[in-house]
Amino acid sequence: MHEFIYDGLPSSVFGAYIASSNFLDGASRDVSPVMIPGRNGNLNLDNKRFNNFTLVENLYIRKDIVQNADALRQFLAAHSTTYYPIEEDFTPEIFRMARYSGAFAVETFDHVGGAFSIEFDCKPQRFLKSGTVMQEITSGSTLNNSVCFSAVNPDLRKWCADDRYADGHGHRQQQRLCRCGFGSNGLLLRHDESEQQGCSVRA
């Protein structure tokens, strides 16, 4: 039996398990077709982006359908206004950002178990969990894309803070430390600003 984990909570908490899903499907590219008068076919204009992806989870609950379905419905309703991470246990290294968006219709079996489908509106990307682990690198290091898909330009951010420390003579000294990080996947890059004024990272 397989489960999905949404905002850190497994579906098995509600007795719900996956019968089938399209979690591994890809998002469609945003292309605008243009009809040319007097010409056959269309001219397709690439808008250089991908559309959101609809994730459909076909689920079943084997027992206590009334209690479990109500609890799951309440949990999902509280997650319908913004995006939260969702993953499935058979692809633990990947997650998506999803917002619950579908109706909740349950077909019950003798009022004990039931089957139903729920839908999530997902951002088009699939994210690697390895990208959420903090890493320290030295100045001038290069980050490489480890998968065959085209990587989105990293959301590179830089921030600085004063750090006070005692030197060898017991005096209080102050240095300026700068840190760089990816806001999109949690990857953190650090370096001392005294060595390099900026961050140079290639993905």
KEFI-766020 format. One record per residue: x, y, z of N, C-alpha, C, O in turn. Coordinates in steps of 0.05 Angstrom, whole numbers, padded with zeros to 5 digits, always signed. Layout:
# KEFI-766020
XYZXYZXYZXYZ...
//
This chain:
# KEFI-766020
+00017-00024+00000+00000+00000+00000+00018+00025+00000+00037+00027+00015+00011+00043-00018+00026+00068-00020+00010+00092-00010-00014+00091-00011+00024+00112-00001+00012+00136+00010+00025+00161-00002+00047+00160-00012+00011+00183+00000+00023+00209-00006+00027+00225+00020+00012+00220+00039+00046+00243+00019+00051+00259+00043+00047+00288+00034+00061+00298+00016+00029+00302+00047+00022+00329+00040+00027+00348+00064+00015+00344+00085+00044+00367+00060+00051+00385+00082+00060+00370+00107+00054+00377+00129+00075+00348+00102+00087+00333+00123+00069+00312+00136+00078+00297+00153+00044+00310+00127+00025+00291+00139+00018+00268+00119+00008+00274+00098+00024+00243+00126+00018+00221+00108-00012+00216+00106-00027+00220+00125-00021+00208+00082-00049+00201+00078-00058+00177+00095-00082+00174+00101-00039+00160+00103-00046+00137+00119-00057+00145+00146-00071+00128+00159-00052+00169+00155-00063+00179+00180-00094+00178+00179-00107+00174+00199-00104+00182+00155-00133+00182+00150-00142+00155+00139-00165+00153+00129-00125+00135+00139-00132+00109+00128-00134+00109+00098-00146+00091+00086-00123+00130+00084-00126+00133+00055-00100+00124+00041-00078+00132+00050-00103+00108+00020-00079+00098+00006-00084+00101-00024-00106+00104-00034-00062+00102-00039-00062+00108-00068-00070+00083-00084-00057+00062-00081-00090+00085-00100-00096+00064-00120-00081+00070-00146-00070+00052-00158-00081+00095-00154-00066+00104-00178-00063+00134-00176-00078+00148-00163-00043+00145-00191-00040+00174-00192-00023+00180-00217-00012+00162-00230-00022+00206-00224-00005+00215-00246+00018+00233-00236+00026+00251-00249+00028+00226-00213+00049+00242-00200+00073+00246-00217+00086+00268-00216+00080+00226-00234+00105+00228-00250+00100+00241-00277+00119+00244-00292+00076+00248-00283+00071+00262-00309+00084+00289-00309+00091+00300-00288+00089+00299-00333+00102+00325-00336+00082+00347-00344+00060+00341-00354+00089+00372-00338+00072+00395-00344+00075+00401-00374+00095+00396-00386+00054+00413-00385+00055+00421-00413+00068+00448-00417+00067+00465-00399+00081+00452-00439+00093+00477-00445+00072+00498-00454+00053+00491-00468+00076+00523-00446+00057+00544-00453+00064+00554-00481+00084+00569-00485+00048+00546-00501+00052+00554-00529+00027+00567-00539+00005+00556-00535+00029+00590-00553+00006+00603-00564+00005+00599-00595+00023+00608-00609-00015+00584-00605-00017+00580-00634-00028+00605-00647-00047+00617-00638-00016+00612-00670-00025+00635-00685-00032+00626-00713-00016+00613-00727-00057+00632-00722-00066+00624-00749-00057+00645-00769-00062+00669-00765-00044+00637-00790-00034+00655-00811-00054+00654-00835-00057+00633-00847-00067+00676-00841-00086+00676-00863-00073+00667-00889-00051+00676-00896-00086+00649-00903-00075+00640-00929-00054+00619-00927-00043+00610-00947-00047+00610-00903-00026+00590-00898-00038+00566-00884-00057+00568-00869-00027+00543-00890-00035+00518-00876-00021+00517-00849+00001+00525-00846-00036+00505-00830-00024+00501-00804-00022+00527-00787-00032+00548-00795-00010+00524-00764-00007+00546-00745+00022+00553-00740+00039+00537-00744+00026+00578-00732+00052+00586-00722+00051+00585-00692+00035+00598-00680+00069+00569-00679+00068+00566-00651+00089+00584-00637+00113+00582-00643+00079+00602-00620+00097+00620-00606+00102+00609-00578+00084+00605-00562+00127+00604-00572+00135+00593-00546+00136+00616-00526+00151+00635-00529+00120+00614-00505+00120+00634-00484+00141+00630-00463+00142+00645-00443+00158+00610-00467+00182+00605-00450+00174+00600-00421+00186+00610-00402+00153+00585-00417+00144+00577-00391+00128+00551-00393+00120+00543-00415+00122+00539-00370+00106+00515-00369+00080+00521-00353+00079+00538-00336+00058+00507-00361+00033+00511-00347+00033+00495-00321+00048+00477-00317+00015+00503-00303+00011+00488-00279+00002+00460-00286-00008+00455-00308+00006+00442-00267+00001+00413-00272-00021+00404-00252-00020+00411-00229-00041+00389-00262-00062+00379-00245-00055+00350-00236-00054+00332-00253-00051+00347-00211-00044+00321-00199-00071+00308-00190-00086+00320-00175-00075+00284-00199-00100+00269-00191-00091+00245-00175-00077+00227-00184-00100+00244-00150-00095+00221-00133-00121+00204-00130-00140+00214-00119-00120+00180-00141-00143+00161-00137-00137+00145-00112-00118+00130-00111-00155+00147-00093-00150+00136-00066-00172+00117-00058-00193+00116-00070-00166+00101-00037-00186+00084-00025-00182+00084+00005-00160+00086+00015-00204+00081+00019-00204+00078+00048-00218+00052+00054-00241+00048+00045-00206+00034+00069-00217+00007+00073-00236+00006+00097-00254-00012+00098-00234+00024+00116-00251+00022+00140-00256+00050+00152-00241+00069+00146-00276+00052+00168-00283+00077+00181-00285+00100+00161-00273+00121+00165-00299+00095+00139-00300+00114+00117-00311+00141+00126-00301+00162+00117-00331+00142+00143-00344+00167+00150-00324+00185+00166-00320+00208+00159-00312+00173+00187-00293+00189+00203-00268+00197+00187-00260+00220+00188-00257+00178+00173-00232+00183+00159-00236+00203+00136-00219+00221+00132-00258+00200+00121-00263+00218+00099-00268+00246+00109-00259+00266+00096-00283+00249+00130-00288+00276+00141-00262+00289+00151-00258+00313+00146-00245+00274+00164-00220+00285+00174-00202+00293+00151-00189+00314+00152-00200+00277+00130-00184+00283+00107-00195+00308+00093-00179+00325+00084-00221+00310+00090-00233+00333+00077-00227+00359+00092-00221+00379+00079-00228+00358+00118-00222+00382+00134-00193+00390+00131-00186+00413+00129-00175+00370+00131-00147+00376+00128-00141+00388+00101-00126+00408+00099-00153+00378+00080-00148+00388+00053-00160+00416+00050-00148+00433+00037-00183+00421+00061-00196+00447+00059-00179+00469+00071-00181+00492+00062-00163+00462+00091-00146+00481+00103-00121+00486+00087-00104+00503+00094-00117+00472+00065-00093+00475+00048-00101+00482+00019-00089+00473+00000-00122+00498+00016-00132+00505-00010-00126+00533-00020-00134+00541-00041-00111+00548-00004-00105+00576-00011-00076+00581-00019-00071+00602-00032-00058+00563-00013-00030+00566-00021-00017+00539-00026-00030+00519-00022+00008+00539-00034+00021+00514-00042+00037+00502-00019+00050+00517-00004+00036+00476-00017+00050+00461+00003+00064+00437-00011+00055+00428-00032+00086+00427+00000+00100+00404-00012+00083+00379-00011+00071+00373+00010+00083+00364-00033+00070+00338-00034+00089+00318-00046+00104+00324-00065+00089+00293-00036+00106+00272-00047+00092+00246-00044+00071+00244-00030+00102+00225-00058+00091+00198-00055+00114+00180-00046+00137+00184-00052+00106+00160-00030+00127+00144-00017+00144+00127-00036+00166+00118-00028+00135+00122-00061+00152+00106-00079+00171+00124-00095+00187+00113-00111+00169+00150-00092+00190+00168-00104+00198+00188-00082+00193+00212-00084+00211+00178-00061+00217+00195-00038+00237+00217-00043+00240+00235-00027+00251+00216-00065+00272+00236-00071+00260+00260-00085+00274+00280-00090+00234+00259-00093+00222+00281-00108+00197+00292-00094+00183+00277-00081+00193+00318-00096+00168+00329-00086+00158+00351-00105+00174+00362-00121+00133+00357-00103+00121+00379-00118+00109+00399-00098+00107+00394-00075+00103+00423-00109+00089+00443-00093+00060+00444-00102+00054+00449-00126+00041+00437-00084+00014+00432-00092-00006+00448-00074-00001+00454-00051-00029+00454-00086-00052+00466-00072-00076+00450-00078-00083+00444-00101-00090+00442-00057-00114+00426-00060-00135+00442-00075-00141+00465-00067-00147+00431-00096-00165+00447-00113-00190+00432-00121-00208+00444-00133-00192+00406-00117-00214+00391-00128-00237+00386-00109-00235+00392-00085-00259+00376-00121-00282+00368-00105-00275+00342-00090-00255+00329-00096-00292+00335-00071-00288+00312-00054-00313+00295-00055-00332+00299-00040-00314+00275-00073-00337+00258-00077-00329+00229-00071-00311+00218-00084-00341+00217-00051-00334+00190-00043-00355+00170-00051-00379+00175-00046-00347+00148-00063-00365+00125-00068-00360+00105-00046-00340+00092-00045-00381+00102-00029-00377+00084-00006-00384+00055-00013-00400+00050-00031-00372+00037+00003-00377+00009+00000-00388-00001+00027-00373-00004+00046-00414-00005+00028-00427-00015+00053-00422+00003+00077-00422-00006+00100-00416+00029+00071-00411+00048+00092-00387+00041+00110-00385+00049+00133-00369+00024+00099-00345+00016+00114-00321+00027+00100-00304+00041+00113-00318+00022+00074-00295+00032+00059-00306+00048+00036-00330+00051+00032-00287+00060+00020-00295+00076-00003-00272+00083-00021-00249+00079-00013-00279+00092-00044-00259+00101-00064-00266+00129-00073-00289+00136-00075-00246+00145-00079-00250+00172-00088-00225+00183-00101-00203+00172-00098-00228+00206-00114-00206+00220-00127-00205+00248-00116-00225+00261-00111-00180+00258-00112-00177+00286-00104-00156+00298-00123-00139+00285-00134-00159+00325-00128-00142+00339-00146-00126+00360-00132-00135+00373-00114-00101+00364-00142-00083+00385-00132-00074+00401-00156-00067+00391-00177-00074+00428-00152-00062+00446-00172-00032+00449-00164-00026+00460-00143-00015+00439-00182+00014+00438-00176+00030+00457-00193+00023+00462-00217+00051+00468-00182+00070+00483-00198+00083+00463-00218+00085+00439-00211+00092+00472-00241+00101+00453-00261+00127+00438-00254+00132+00417-00265+00143+00449-00236+00168+00437-00230+00165+00412-00211+00147+00410-00196+00184+00394-00214+00189+00373-00194+00215+00380-00180+00235+00386-00193+00215+00379-00154+00239+00387-00138+00253+00363-00126+00240+00343-00118+00279+00365-00125+00295+00344-00112+00298+00351-00082+00304+00374-00075+00294+00331-00065+00298+00336-00036+00327+00343-00030+00332+00357-00010+00345+00332-00046+00373+00338-00041+00379+00368-00043+00399+00378-00031+00362+00383-00058+00366+00412-00060+00358+00427-00035+00363+00451-00034+00345+00414-00016+00336+00428+00008+00356+00425+00031+00352+00436+00052+00378+00410+00026+00398+00405+00046+00419+00427+00045+00430+00433+00024+00424+00440+00068+00443+00462+00069+00471+00451+00062+00480+00431+00072+00486+00466+00045+00513+00459+00038+00531+00483+00040+00522+00506+00036+00556+00478+00048+00575+00500+00048+00596+00495+00026+00606+00472+00023+00602+00515+00011+00622+00512-00010+00641+00536-00008+00636+00556+00004+00665+00532-00021+00684+00553-00021+00679+00572-00044+00665+00565-00063+00690+00596-00043+00687+00615-00064+00698+00605-00090+00718+00591-00091+00683+00611-00112+00692+00602-00138+00683+00574-00146+00690+00564-00167+00667+00561-00128+00658+00534-00135+00636+00535-00156+00623+00555-00160+00633+00512-00169+00612+00510-00190+00592+00489-00183+00599+00467-00174+00566+00495-00186+00545+00476-00181+00535+00466-00208+00529+00481-00226+00533+00440-00211+00525+00427-00236+00497+00415-00233+00490+00405-00211+00482+00416-00254+00456+00403-00255+00460+00373-00256+00473+00362-00275+00449+00358-00237+00454+00329-00235+00433+00313-00250+00435+00288-00250+00413+00326-00262+00393+00311-00277+00393+00320-00306+00406+00340-00313+00379+00305-00323+00380+00310-00352+00361+00332-00360+00361+00341-00383+00344+00341-00342+00325+00362-00348+00339+00389-00347+00358+00393-00333+00328+00408-00363+00339+00435-00363+00334+00448-00335+00311+00447-00325+00354+00459-00324+00351+00471-00297+00341+00500-00300+00350+00515-00317+00322+00507-00283+00313+00535-00282+00335+00552-00269+00350+00542-00252+00338+00576-00278+00359+00593-00267+00355+00595-00237+00333+00600-00227+00376+00590-00221+00373+00590-00192+00365+00617-00181+00374+00638-00191+00349+00617-00160+00342+00641-00146+00364+00647-00126+00362+00639-00102+00384+00660-00135+00408+00665-00118+00405+00691-00102+00398+00712-00113+00408+00688-00076+00405+00711-00059+00430+00715-00042+00444+00696-00035+00436+00740-00035+00459+00746-00019+00451+00764+00004+00436+00783+00000+00460+00757+00028+00454+00774+00051+00478+00775+00069+00494+00756+00069+00481+00796+00084+00505+00800+00101+00496+00806+00130+00474+00816+00135+00514+00800+00148+00510+00805+00176+00536+00810+00190+00556+00798+00182+00536+00826+00211+00560+00831+00226+00564+00809+00246+00545+00800+00260+00589+00799+00248+00595+00777+00267+00618+00787+00285+00640+00793+00275+00614+00788+00311+00634+00797+00330+00648+00773+00342+00636+00753+00349+00674+00776+00345+00690+00754+00357+00714+00766+00372+00721+00789+00367+00726+00750+00389+00749+00759+00405+00774+00750+00391+00777+00727+00383+00793+00769+00387+00819+00762+00374+00837+00749+00395+00829+00745+00418+00861+00744+00387+00880+00731+00406+00888+00747+00430+00898+00736+00449+00883+00774+00429+00890+00791+00451+00866+00798+00469+00868+00815+00486+00844+00785+00464+00820+00790+00481+00804+00814+00473+00785+00821+00486+00811+00827+00450+00795+00850+00441+00772+00840+00424+00774+00820+00410+00750+00856+00425+00727+00850+00408+00731+00861+00380+00736+00885+00377+00730+00843+00361+00733+00851+00333+00707+00847+00318+00689+00832+00327+00705+00859+00295+00680+00856+00279+00688+00851+00250+00705+00864+00239+00675+00831+00238+00679+00825+00210+00653+00823+00196+00632+00819+00208+00654+00827+00170+00630+00827+00154+00628+00800+00139+00645+00794+00123+00607+00785+00146+00604+00759+00133+00581+00761+00113+00560+00772+00119+00585+00749+00089+00564+00748+00069+00556+00720+00064+00573+00702+00064+00531+00715+00059+00521+00688+00052+00505+00690+00027+00491+00709+00022+00507+00669+00011+00490+00667-00013+00473+00642-00010+00481+00622+00001+00449+00644-00021+00431+00621-00020+00411+00621-00042+00405+00641-00054+00400+00597-00047+00379+00594-00067+00353+00594-00051+00347+00577-00034+00336+00614-00058+00311+00616-00044+00291+00595-00053+00272+00589-00038+00295+00584-00077+00275+00566-00088+00277+00537-00077+00257+00524-00074+00301+00529-00071+00304+00501-00062+00319+00498-00035+00326+00476-00027+00324+00520-00022+00336+00519+00005+00366+00515+00006+00377+00514+00027+00379+00513-00017+00408+00508-00017+00422+00533-00008+00417+00555-00018+00440+00531+00011+00454+00554+00023+00484+00552+00016+00497+00532+00020+00494+00574+00006+00522+00576-00001+00534+00598+00017+00522+00619+00020+00558+00593+00029+00569+00612+00047+00598+00619+00038+00612+00601+00028+00605+00643+00042+00633+00650+00039+00639+00676+00055+00620+00690+00063+00664+00681+00060+00673+00705+00075+00676+00728+00055+00690+00725+00035+00662+00750+00060+00663+00772+00042+00691+00784+00039+00697+00798+00020+00708+00780+00060+00735+00790+00058+00751+00777+00036+00770+00789+00026+00743+00754+00027+00756+00740+00006+00744+00747-00021+00759+00748-00041+00718+00751-00022+00705+00756-00048+00680+00772-00043+00664+00766-00025+00676+00793-00059+00653+00811-00054+00627+00801-00064+00606+00809-00055+00627+00782-00083+00603+00772-00094+00603+00741-00096+00623+00729-00090+00581+00730-00103+00578+00701-00107+00578+00695-00136+00563+00707-00152+00594+00676-00144+00595+00668-00172+00587+00639-00173+00603+00621-00166+00562+00633-00182+00552+00606-00182+00540+00600-00209+00525+00616-00219+00547+00578-00220+00535+00569-00245+00520+00543-00241+00530+00524-00228+00495+00541-00251+00479+00517-00248+00476+00504-00275+00463+00483-00277
//
